[in-house]
Amino acid sequence: MLTDEHVAKLKEANPGAELSTLTLEDLGIDAVVKTPSEGEWKRFRAMSSDDAQRSSALRTLVFACVVFPASAEFAALVARKPGIVESLGNKLVEIAGVSMAVTVRKL
């Protein structure tokens, strides 16, 4: 469970990072992610465009951005419930700024 003390330590360990909590309520899992950097996003997009790497692209992005739980604990969670990557990854893509709610207006 994520406590206020955890949050304070995560903010201290990730100065300047925009952190978000993602909760998988039905699994009782809290994860804290940082917004992907431009470099992490470029890597994700490059992998997504490469047939050989496409299946690992979202996983790579998620593992680069999860700051809680710790890497080993998160990897163990993913080993038991691999769909976690997709659930968190889809929200992480939104956090990165991808939105379907874009309004177009001709000038």
C-alpha positions, 0 to 999 in steps of 0.5 A: 500500500502506498503511504504518505511517507512513500510519496514524500520519498518518491518525490524526493528521489525524483526531483522535478518529475511529474508523478502520478498514482495509478491504481488497479483497484480490482487487483489492489495494486498502486503504482507510481509513474513518472511522465515519460521523458522525450527520450523515453517516448521516442524509444517507445515510438521507435520500438512501436514502429519496428515489427521485431520490437513492437511486442516489447514497446509498451513494456519497455515504456512502463518499466522505464516510468514506474518508480513504485513499486521497486523494480524487482517487486514490479517485475514479480507482479508483472510475472504473475499478472502480465496484463498489468503492463497493458493496463498501466501502459494505456494510462501512461500513454495518456499521461504522456499527452496522447489524447483523442479529445483534440478539437480541430477548427479551421481558420 
